[in-house]
Amino acid sequence: RELLNLRRTHRPSGFRFYGPQSPPDTGEESRSLAWVSGGLYVMSNASWDPVRFTFQEEGPWVMAVSTVAPETSSNGATLAPRSTVVWRRAERLSPLAPRPCGAQ
């Protein structure tokens, strides 16, 4: 249900691709990729090792769905091996709400 709701409320448009901390690695050995479209930021780690991703677009970002909960920091997340995390751009924040990743 969460994925269907995200799909309905965040229509894809203007895909932008990133590597974990830089432009994407397009080599055949590359195992990590991030992309942004329609207010969603997707990080995907297909390697057998944890990978540190840095948000490369302004946030703040709130985790919407994950296959394995990542270790988060103020500017990104470390994804477990073979995992994917979908973030959505945060709306207005309540002063009492937990601060999302990338919040200024």
Backbone bond lengths (Angstrom), bond angles and torsions (degrees), N, CA, C in turn:
res aa  C-N    CA-C-N  psi(-1)  N-CA   C-N-CA  omega(-1)  CA-C   N-CA-C  phi
1 R - - - 1.447 - - 1.526 111.48 -
2 E 1.333 116.78 -40.41 1.463 119.57 -179.39 1.518 111.29 -60.35
3 L 1.338 116.53 -44.13 1.462 120.16 179.56 1.525 111.57 -63.99
4 L 1.314 117.10 -41.10 1.464 119.74 178.47 1.520 111.11 -63.86
5 N 1.324 116.87 -41.43 1.456 120.46 178.11 1.531 110.96 -63.90
6 L 1.334 117.31 -43.42 1.469 120.33 177.34 1.519 110.86 -60.25
7 R 1.305 115.56 -42.64 1.472 119.82 -179.07 1.529 111.22 -63.33
8 R 1.333 116.96 -39.83 1.468 120.94 179.73 1.527 111.92 -69.63
9 T 1.324 117.17 -37.85 1.467 120.55 -173.88 1.524 114.33 -93.20
10 H 1.322 118.16 -10.46 1.473 121.86 -179.05 1.527 109.28 -131.87
11 R 1.307 115.66 81.23 1.464 121.19 -178.51 1.534 109.90 -67.17
12 P 1.343 118.15 134.55 1.466 120.12 179.47 1.521 111.89 -65.32
13 S 1.323 115.25 139.58 1.466 121.10 176.15 1.520 108.41 -164.58
14 G 1.319 116.79 138.34 1.460 122.03 174.19 1.512 114.87 54.30
15 F 1.292 119.12 63.41 1.467 122.15 -179.28 1.521 111.02 -61.26
16 R 1.354 116.15 136.63 1.458 123.48 173.57 1.526 106.76 -128.04
17 F 1.324 117.22 132.50 1.460 121.90 -174.92 1.521 111.15 -111.03
18 Y 1.345 115.53 145.25 1.459 122.40 -179.03 1.521 109.86 -140.45
19 G 1.319 115.61 157.04 1.454 121.09 167.29 1.516 107.43 -86.47
20 P 1.325 118.18 -175.56 1.463 119.70 -179.60 1.531 113.49 -58.53
21 Q 1.341 117.32 -37.47 1.463 120.15 -178.17 1.520 112.65 -141.07
22 S 1.303 117.29 14.10 1.462 121.69 -175.93 1.527 108.81 -163.62
23 P 1.340 117.04 -169.55 1.468 117.58 174.28 1.529 110.16 -57.42
24 P 1.332 117.75 156.89 1.464 120.00 -177.23 1.526 112.16 -64.70
25 D 1.319 114.87 144.65 1.459 122.43 173.28 1.515 106.42 -87.70
26 T 1.326 117.37 116.05 1.463 120.77 -177.18 1.529 112.35 -97.87
27 G 1.319 116.65 10.99 1.461 120.50 178.31 1.518 111.52 -70.14
28 E 1.314 115.64 158.97 1.461 119.39 -176.40 1.520 113.09 -69.98
29 E 1.324 118.73 -14.45 1.468 121.92 177.41 1.535 112.49 -92.36
30 S 1.329 117.19 -4.12 1.459 120.93 -178.80 1.523 110.67 -64.51
31 R 1.335 116.27 136.65 1.464 120.82 -177.74 1.527 112.98 -127.62
32 S 1.345 117.80 4.78 1.470 120.63 -176.55 1.519 110.06 -135.20
33 L 1.337 115.37 139.75 1.454 120.81 -177.83 1.527 109.36 -154.18
34 A 1.318 115.61 145.88 1.467 121.21 173.47 1.528 107.43 -128.30
35 W 1.332 116.62 150.10 1.451 120.17 174.69 1.512 109.27 -147.07
36 V 1.343 114.26 154.51 1.463 121.87 -179.17 1.518 107.83 -126.68
37 S 1.335 115.59 136.15 1.458 121.01 176.61 1.521 108.79 -166.99
38 G 1.320 115.97 136.79 1.461 120.89 173.27 1.517 114.89 57.72
39 G 1.334 118.33 34.58 1.459 120.96 178.41 1.520 114.25 81.55
40 L 1.330 117.73 9.51 1.464 122.19 176.43 1.523 109.78 -116.49
41 Y 1.321 115.69 144.27 1.467 122.70 176.99 1.521 105.76 -122.74
42 V 1.330 116.89 115.70 1.461 122.04 -176.86 1.525 109.18 -108.78
43 M 1.328 116.47 128.91 1.463 122.88 175.56 1.521 107.21 -116.39
44 S 1.328 116.53 130.27 1.456 119.92 -177.72 1.531 110.27 -133.34
45 N 1.316 115.56 125.77 1.457 122.59 179.93 1.529 108.88 -117.47
46 A 1.325 116.86 107.69 1.464 121.20 179.61 1.527 112.00 -99.63
47 S 1.325 117.07 7.42 1.466 119.42 -179.63 1.527 110.59 -84.69
48 W 1.326 115.70 173.15 1.462 121.64 179.08 1.524 111.48 -89.92
49 D 1.340 117.46 0.95 1.468 122.63 -179.03 1.526 109.89 -120.09
50 P 1.340 117.72 154.65 1.469 119.66 173.79 1.525 109.53 -62.47
51 V 1.323 117.31 147.62 1.462 122.53 178.88 1.520 108.96 -132.26
52 R 1.333 115.38 132.70 1.469 122.64 178.63 1.527 109.14 -88.16
53 F 1.331 116.82 122.57 1.466 122.96 176.25 1.520 108.75 -108.73
54 T 1.330 116.23 141.53 1.463 122.63 174.05 1.529 107.74 -112.24
55 F 1.336 116.79 134.76 1.464 119.26 174.94 1.519 108.06 -63.18
56 Q 1.314 116.93 128.17 1.457 121.38 -178.88 1.521 112.42 -110.18
57 E 1.334 115.61 10.48 1.462 121.57 173.10 1.522 107.85 -134.75
58 E 1.322 114.83 152.09 1.456 120.90 -179.27 1.520 111.48 -56.39
59 G 1.302 116.82 140.34 1.458 122.96 177.44 1.509 109.32 -106.00
60 P 1.284 115.64 -144.44 1.462 126.74 3.28 1.524 111.62 -77.27
61 W 1.334 115.16 156.41 1.458 123.48 -178.95 1.515 109.83 -115.73
62 V 1.323 116.08 140.00 1.464 122.70 178.74 1.530 107.59 -119.93
63 M 1.335 116.85 131.68 1.455 119.87 179.72 1.529 109.90 -64.19
64 A 1.332 115.55 128.81 1.465 121.19 179.96 1.525 111.17 -103.93
65 V 1.339 116.75 -45.91 1.461 122.06 -177.45 1.522 107.80 -148.34
66 S 1.328 116.40 141.87 1.468 119.48 174.63 1.519 109.95 -146.79
67 T 1.323 115.51 148.07 1.455 119.13 175.91 1.525 110.04 -81.44
68 V 1.340 116.71 -30.30 1.466 124.57 173.61 1.522 105.45 -144.39
69 A 1.317 118.39 129.69 1.467 121.01 -178.59 1.526 110.22 -59.97
70 P 1.340 118.03 126.53 1.458 121.14 -179.72 1.523 111.91 -83.02
71 E 1.325 115.95 164.49 1.465 121.37 168.03 1.516 105.01 -83.80
72 T 1.342 117.49 122.37 1.459 119.98 -175.53 1.523 111.90 -107.26
73 S 1.338 114.42 157.97 1.456 122.38 173.39 1.525 106.57 -140.05
74 S 1.306 117.78 -178.20 1.461 120.63 -176.33 1.527 112.76 -68.28
75 N 1.339 118.11 -20.98 1.463 119.11 -177.08 1.525 114.30 -124.04
76 G 1.339 117.67 15.65 1.454 118.98 178.79 1.509 112.78 167.63
77 A 1.339 114.20 -155.31 1.466 119.88 -176.54 1.525 109.74 -158.14
78 T 1.319 115.34 152.46 1.456 121.11 172.05 1.524 106.88 -103.64
79 L 1.325 114.93 118.58 1.464 120.13 -177.98 1.521 110.42 -91.86
80 A 1.313 114.91 138.62 1.459 121.51 175.93 1.530 108.68 -65.46
81 P 1.324 117.23 160.80 1.464 119.80 175.78 1.532 110.92 -56.59
82 R 1.324 115.22 142.08 1.460 122.46 174.32 1.534 112.73 57.47
83 S 1.324 116.90 44.52 1.466 119.89 -177.84 1.526 112.29 -132.66
84 T 1.319 115.00 162.35 1.460 122.58 178.47 1.525 108.54 -137.29
85 V 1.327 115.75 141.96 1.469 121.93 177.20 1.525 108.36 -130.12
86 V 1.328 116.06 135.18 1.463 121.99 175.95 1.519 107.47 -112.37
87 W 1.323 115.79 125.25 1.468 123.19 177.91 1.515 107.77 -110.28
88 R 1.323 116.39 148.09 1.471 120.21 172.66 1.514 107.95 -117.56
89 R 1.331 114.58 147.96 1.468 119.19 178.77 1.519 108.11 -65.93
90 A 1.326 116.69 129.20 1.462 122.16 -176.44 1.524 110.63 -72.45
91 E 1.309 114.46 144.77 1.465 121.38 173.64 1.524 107.67 -85.54
92 R 1.310 116.43 -162.64 1.471 120.03 176.34 1.511 110.40 -56.28
93 L 1.313 115.09 141.49 1.458 119.98 -178.70 1.517 111.12 -100.92
94 S 1.297 116.30 134.54 1.446 121.62 170.98 1.514 107.70 -73.42
95 P 1.334 120.08 143.53 1.469 120.88 178.55 1.530 112.25 -59.61
96 L 1.326 117.91 -22.51 1.470 121.02 -178.75 1.526 113.00 -94.23
97 A 1.331 117.61 -8.39 1.463 120.71 -177.45 1.527 110.95 -75.88
98 P 1.326 117.16 149.62 1.467 119.35 175.52 1.524 109.23 -62.02
99 R 1.331 116.98 144.76 1.461 120.26 -179.17 1.525 109.87 -77.00
100 P 1.342 117.11 129.44 1.454 119.93 178.59 1.520 111.31 -75.60
101 C 1.318 116.56 168.01 1.463 122.16 176.26 1.511 109.28 -63.07
102 G 1.310 116.98 138.53 1.448 121.67 178.43 1.509 113.79 79.98
103 A 1.325 119.49 7.74 1.464 121.79 178.98 1.504 109.05 -71.98
104 Q 1.295 115.88 138.69 1.471 121.44 -178.93 1.512 110.25 -92.26
